[in-house]
Amino acid sequence: MTLFWHRRDLRISDNAGLYYALKQGGPVQPVFIFDAAILGKLPSRADARVEFIQRNVAELDAAYRTHGSCLLTYYGDPVAIWKSLRDEFRPTAVFTNRDYEPYARTRDDAVREILEEQDIPLHDHKDHVIFESDEIQKKAGGPYTVYTPYMRTWRSTLDARLSTHDGKPVSFYLKPYPTESYAGRLRQVADPPPVVRLEDMGFEATDVPLPPPAAPLPVLEQYDRQRDYPATEGTTRWGVHLRHGTVSVREKARRALATNATLLNELIWRDFYSNILQSFPHVAHRSYRPAYDTIPWINDEQQFERWCAGETGVPIVDAGMRQLNATGFMHNRVRMIVASYLTKHLLIDWRWGESYFADKLLDYELASNNGGWQWAAGSGVDAQPYFRIFNFESQQRKFDPEYRYVRRWVPEYGTSGYPDKPLVEHKFGRDRALATYKTALVAARAGSVAL
Ligand SMILES: Cc1cc2nc3c(=O)[nH]c(=O)nc-3n(C[C@H](O)[C@H](O)[C@H](O)COP(=O)(O)OP(=O)(O)OC[C@H]3O[C@@H](n4cnc5c(N)ncnc54)[C@H](O)[C@@H]3O)c2cc1C
């Protein structure tokens, strides 16, 4: 018997690790563990992400049942649970898909160790990204840290190996794994146990709307023209699905290739940031560029709270934060604006913003969130230079000229109930940020700290 461990891959179809588990023989018993350590750290008992995962786990179980099998679900400490799974099932092998986050790597090492005590191998496969960091390297060796050359090599690697799918040519790397053809090798379970429920874990349902896994065709076709305008539903909302693997990234990349090249570039950004986290795990806690850790942040707690609540007096920042607080989503253009306002105008440590986003975003993904924040703070790979500071007034004029987005989320805007000036005004904030960054970076360079 083989066990297959689902984590960020909540689907049967086109699932690399599941395919290899089934291919090896059978019977294969799938399992899923709700990790008490992760869930215990969440700030609220009504968390739309837990709800999303639980709902998709239940749907996955239902899908396995149509094949006469089931998904065994558990809630607790993954290492302890693996000890008892090992003793109960005595599997010959365990298969899974790779997770690149530092916590997951440590957890997987611990699980691997307890399986190895009984000579049970843990086979892990690539599924979450199109390319892992060792597949896209500079000619001279080593990972790319600049997006454009990375993207070019990513594209040429994709095109270098062709295969076919449905009678049409497709890159080998985007070809789906025909998991369903081997579904007969799933372990047959006559009386499957129920799936762990939200209430079993002390969570409750929310009223946050969860986006569907497919975007309407016009959104895909007009993506490059619409994606920058936050008042328009012009982006795919694939984020949460890619994060938890309720859709396959290969399928989404094929869809992007068939409809809109710009969209493919965004998926390449996703691989890029994942590759950065794989190659430079220190970015999870520190600036990629050490000199940026010497910036003397002001870290005013009251100003941070106003930013979190969407009460800064900057209409587009307030609209973005309120959209985030109400729905768990914020438009990408606005994520850049609010992150820039926090790190530059308010001079608050990017990690504070990163961690607030981590608590709130439905599509929260450590690699992309960290990449986005370090990009805005200037501390990351391929970041905008620190002296290029977003002007929130011109961003407003360009991307929400009629204030449609602002009025949707800040109904009191334009009335006496809305502040008549921002917490920190653009020119003052810009000049202060320039001076602070410059002084810190010049001193760091003088002290030989890498820029
Ligand atoms: C400060 C900041 C924090 C961010 N935090 C996250 C996060 O936690 N999780 C996350 O998935 N994305 C994050 N992003 C990237 C981007 O904002 C979201 O992926 C996007 O807004 C999600 O909406 P969508 O699914 O409609 O994306 P679309 O615009 O439709 O793009 C399709 C998919 O491409 C990927 N993608 C798009 N833009 C980026 C990008 N810049 N970097 C990496 N991948 C991208 C995502 O998987 C996305 O679902 C962040 C960006 C910034 C500036």
PDBQT file of the ligand as one rigid body, heavy atoms in Angstrom, charges set to zero:
ROOT
HETATM    1  C1  LIG A 501       2.616  43.854  -1.695  1.00  0.00    +0.000 C 
HETATM    2  C2  LIG A 501       2.115  42.694  -2.554  1.00  0.00    +0.000 A 
HETATM    3  C3  LIG A 501       1.722  41.507  -1.939  1.00  0.00    +0.000 A 
HETATM    4  C4  LIG A 501       1.291  40.420  -2.725  1.00  0.00    +0.000 A 
HETATM    5  N1  LIG A 501       0.914  39.242  -2.086  1.00  0.00    +0.000 NA
HETATM    6  C5  LIG A 501       0.568  38.172  -2.826  1.00  0.00    +0.000 A 
HETATM    7  C6  LIG A 501       0.221  36.934  -2.200  1.00  0.00    +0.000 A 
HETATM    8  O1  LIG A 501       0.269  36.779  -0.979  1.00  0.00    +0.000 OA
HETATM    9  N2  LIG A 501      -0.155  35.886  -3.002  1.00  0.00    +0.000 N 
HETATM   10  C7  LIG A 501      -0.196  36.014  -4.361  1.00  0.00    +0.000 A 
HETATM   11  O2  LIG A 501      -0.549  35.035  -5.046  1.00  0.00    +0.000 OA
HETATM   12  N3  LIG A 501       0.145  37.157  -4.971  1.00  0.00    +0.000 NA
HETATM   13  C8  LIG A 501       0.511  38.242  -4.255  1.00  0.00    +0.000 A 
HETATM   14  N4  LIG A 501       0.819  39.424  -4.896  1.00  0.00    +0.000 N 
HETATM   15  C9  LIG A 501       0.825  39.466  -6.374  1.00  0.00    +0.000 C 
HETATM   16  C10 LIG A 501      -0.519  39.905  -7.013  1.00  0.00    +0.000 C 
HETATM   17  O3  LIG A 501      -0.955  41.107  -6.436  1.00  0.00    +0.000 OA
HETATM   18  C11 LIG A 501      -1.597  38.831  -6.873  1.00  0.00    +0.000 C 
HETATM   19  O4  LIG A 501      -1.128  37.584  -7.350  1.00  0.00    +0.000 OA
HETATM   20  C12 LIG A 501      -2.843  39.171  -7.684  1.00  0.00    +0.000 C 
HETATM   21  O5  LIG A 501      -3.342  40.455  -7.341  1.00  0.00    +0.000 OA
HETATM   22  C13 LIG A 501      -3.931  38.128  -7.422  1.00  0.00    +0.000 C 
HETATM   23  O6  LIG A 501      -5.089  38.426  -8.133  1.00  0.00    +0.000 OA
HETATM   24  P1  LIG A 501      -5.516  37.552  -9.387  1.00  0.00    +0.000 P 
HETATM   25  O7  LIG A 501      -5.506  36.112  -9.005  1.00  0.00    +0.000 OA
HETATM   26  O8  LIG A 501      -6.779  38.113  -9.929  1.00  0.00    +0.000 OA
HETATM   27  O9  LIG A 501      -4.267  37.819 -10.331  1.00  0.00    +0.000 OA
HETATM   28  P2  LIG A 501      -4.079  37.965 -11.906  1.00  0.00    +0.000 P 
HETATM   29  O10 LIG A 501      -3.634  39.351 -12.181  1.00  0.00    +0.000 OA
HETATM   30  O11 LIG A 501      -5.265  37.467 -12.639  1.00  0.00    +0.000 OA
HETATM   31  O12 LIG A 501      -2.813  37.024 -12.203  1.00  0.00    +0.000 OA
HETATM   32  C14 LIG A 501      -2.957  35.592 -12.369  1.00  0.00    +0.000 C 
HETATM   33  C15 LIG A 501      -2.054  34.893 -11.393  1.00  0.00    +0.000 C 
HETATM   34  O13 LIG A 501      -0.688  35.228 -11.643  1.00  0.00    +0.000 OA
HETATM   35  C16 LIG A 501       0.030  35.279 -10.419  1.00  0.00    +0.000 C 
HETATM   36  N5  LIG A 501       0.535  36.652 -10.218  1.00  0.00    +0.000 N 
HETATM   37  C17 LIG A 501       0.015  37.797 -10.710  1.00  0.00    +0.000 A 
HETATM   38  N6  LIG A 501       0.779  38.852 -10.366  1.00  0.00    +0.000 NA
HETATM   39  C18 LIG A 501       1.787  38.360  -9.616  1.00  0.00    +0.000 A 
HETATM   40  C19 LIG A 501       2.891  38.950  -8.968  1.00  0.00    +0.000 A 
HETATM   41  N7  LIG A 501       3.155  40.265  -9.034  1.00  0.00    +0.000 N 
HETATM   42  N8  LIG A 501       3.727  38.151  -8.271  1.00  0.00    +0.000 NA
HETATM   43  C20 LIG A 501       3.523  36.816  -8.199  1.00  0.00    +0.000 A 
HETATM   44  N9  LIG A 501       2.483  36.200  -8.809  1.00  0.00    +0.000 NA
HETATM   45  C21 LIG A 501       1.628  36.958  -9.507  1.00  0.00    +0.000 A 
HETATM   46  C22 LIG A 501      -0.929  34.916  -9.321  1.00  0.00    +0.000 C 
HETATM   47  O14 LIG A 501      -0.825  33.531  -9.067  1.00  0.00    +0.000 OA
HETATM   48  C23 LIG A 501      -2.274  35.268  -9.941  1.00  0.00    +0.000 C 
HETATM   49  O15 LIG A 501      -3.354  34.555  -9.379  1.00  0.00    +0.000 OA
HETATM   50  C24 LIG A 501       1.251  40.532  -4.136  1.00  0.00    +0.000 A 
HETATM   51  C25 LIG A 501       1.633  41.744  -4.729  1.00  0.00    +0.000 A 
HETATM   52  C26 LIG A 501       2.049  42.810  -3.948  1.00  0.00    +0.000 A 
HETATM   53  C27 LIG A 501       2.466  44.101  -4.625  1.00  0.00    +0.000 C 
ENDROOT
TORSDOF 0
